[in-house]
Amino acid sequence: MSVEQISATLQTAMTEVLESMCFILPGEPVDMAAFAGEPWMEHTLTFHGPEEGRFGIRAPRPVAVRIASDFLGEDPVDLSEQQVGEVMNELANMVCGNVLGHCYHDHAFALTSPTVMNPVTQEQGAQFDWEEGVLVAWVKTY
């Protein structure tokens, strides 16, 4: 399957995961200039199976905190950096697994543990917008 076909499922995968795990619904496109001065967090993993490649998600730090807050049901001010990072890791696992499940119904994949990508890449794939932010996901096959 081509990276274009896999990438086409990113939007669906992000929507399914964010709606079911974080109660975040898609919305209008976000003005990216609103996050121009914010640091971004990016978490990546590799996958091995019928296709091999790399998957990543990234979000402005305030958006990552909001996602973690919704996922954990905690007040954003009470979250540690570790908790935010762990939620972003879990989100990377869930979205990648969802994408691969959509593309390869009857195949198994091994996913590595997500890691923080620093500096943040400029890889593009799909963008999930909602009223409070943006999440970008991308995939590359080898």
C-alpha positions as a printed Julia matrix, in Angstrom:
142×3 Matrix{Float64}:
   0.0    0.0    0.0
   1.36   3.45  -0.87
   2.16   6.1    1.69
  -0.56   8.21   0.04
  -3.16   5.53   0.75
  -1.97   5.17   4.32
  -1.88   8.94   4.78
  -5.46   9.21   3.51
  -6.64   7.31   6.59
  -4.86   9.62   9.04
  -7.76  12.05   9.32
 -10.2    9.24  10.06
  -7.85   7.67  12.59
  -7.22  10.93  14.44
 -10.93  11.69  14.54
 -11.83   8.25  15.89
  -9.15   8.29  18.58
  -9.66  11.88  19.72
 -13.44  11.51  19.85
 -13.41   8.21  21.74
 -10.47   8.76  24.09
 -10.41  12.52  24.66
 -13.97  13.6   23.79
 -12.55  16.09  21.26
 -14.63  16.71  18.13
 -13.29  18.12  14.86
 -13.98  21.76  14.08
 -13.09  24.62  11.8
  -9.53  24.97  10.49
  -7.26  26.69  12.98
  -5.16  29.75  12.23
  -1.66  28.32  12.63
  -0.33  31.83  13.33
  -1.97  31.54  16.75
   0.71  28.97  17.65
   3.67  30.74  16.03
   5.45  31.44  19.32
   4.58  28.16  21.0
   6.94  25.2   21.34
   5.71  22.04  19.64
   5.84  18.49  20.97
   6.37  15.61  18.57
   6.3   11.89  19.35
   7.3    9.25  16.82
   7.46   5.49  16.55
   8.39   2.9   13.97
   6.22   0.04  12.79
   7.19  -3.32  11.3
   4.94  -5.76   9.44
   3.69  -5.98   5.85
   4.88  -2.36   5.59
   7.65  -0.76   7.61
   7.88   2.88   8.41
   7.74   5.74  10.82
   4.71   7.5   12.3
   4.53  10.75  14.21
   2.16  13.19  15.84
   2.86  16.75  16.88
   1.0   19.57  18.54
   1.76  22.92  20.11
   2.57  22.36  23.78
  -0.63  24.06  25.07
  -2.66  21.8   22.78
  -0.8   18.7   24.01
  -1.59  19.77  27.59
  -5.27  20.15  26.68
  -5.34  16.71  25.04
  -3.69  15.19  28.13
  -6.15  16.99  30.39
  -9.13  15.63  28.46
  -7.62  12.13  28.25
  -6.82  11.93  31.97
  -9.79  13.93  33.23
  -7.43  16.22  35.14
  -7.13  20.0   35.39
  -4.42  21.18  32.95
  -2.55  23.08  35.69
  -2.17  19.86  37.69
  -0.43  17.92  34.91
   3.29  17.24  34.93
   5.46  17.28  31.82
   5.8   13.51  32.23
   2.02  13.02  32.17
   1.66  15.16  29.04
   4.47  13.22  27.34
   2.96   9.86  28.32
  -0.42  10.86  26.89
   1.21  12.01  23.65
   3.05   8.66  23.49
  -0.21   6.8   24.02
  -1.94   8.95  21.43
   0.82   8.12  18.92
   0.31   4.4   19.63
  -3.46   4.6   19.29
  -3.55   6.68  16.11
  -0.82   4.62  14.42
  -2.56   1.37  15.39
  -5.85   2.73  14.09
  -4.27   3.76  10.76
  -2.6    0.37  10.28
  -5.8   -1.44  11.3
  -7.76   0.45   8.64
  -5.15  -0.24   5.97
  -4.24  -3.83   6.84
  -7.26  -5.54   8.37
  -5.79  -9.03   8.68
  -2.12  -8.29   9.38
  -0.11  -7.86  12.56
   2.38  -5.09  13.17
   5.0   -4.49  15.83
   5.21  -0.91  17.07
   8.22   0.49  18.88
   7.76   2.6   21.97
   7.17   6.22  20.99
   9.98   8.68  21.54
  10.16  12.45  21.66
  11.43  13.92  18.4
  13.64  16.89  18.98
  13.88  19.06  17.03
  10.35  18.81  15.71
  10.14  17.71  12.07
   8.17  19.41   9.37
   6.68  16.18   8.02
   3.16  16.69   6.74
   0.27  14.26   6.62
  -3.12  15.1    8.03
  -4.21  17.87  10.33
  -6.97  17.57  12.94
  -8.44  20.96  13.87
 -10.83  21.83  16.65
 -11.75  25.01  18.48
  -8.81  24.78  20.86
  -6.0   23.63  18.66
  -4.44  21.43  16.06
  -2.84  18.0   15.92
  -0.69  16.93  12.96
  -0.01  13.28  12.13
   2.26  11.88   9.44
   3.5    8.54   8.17
   6.45   7.49   6.02
   7.1    4.0    4.72
  10.54   2.56   3.91
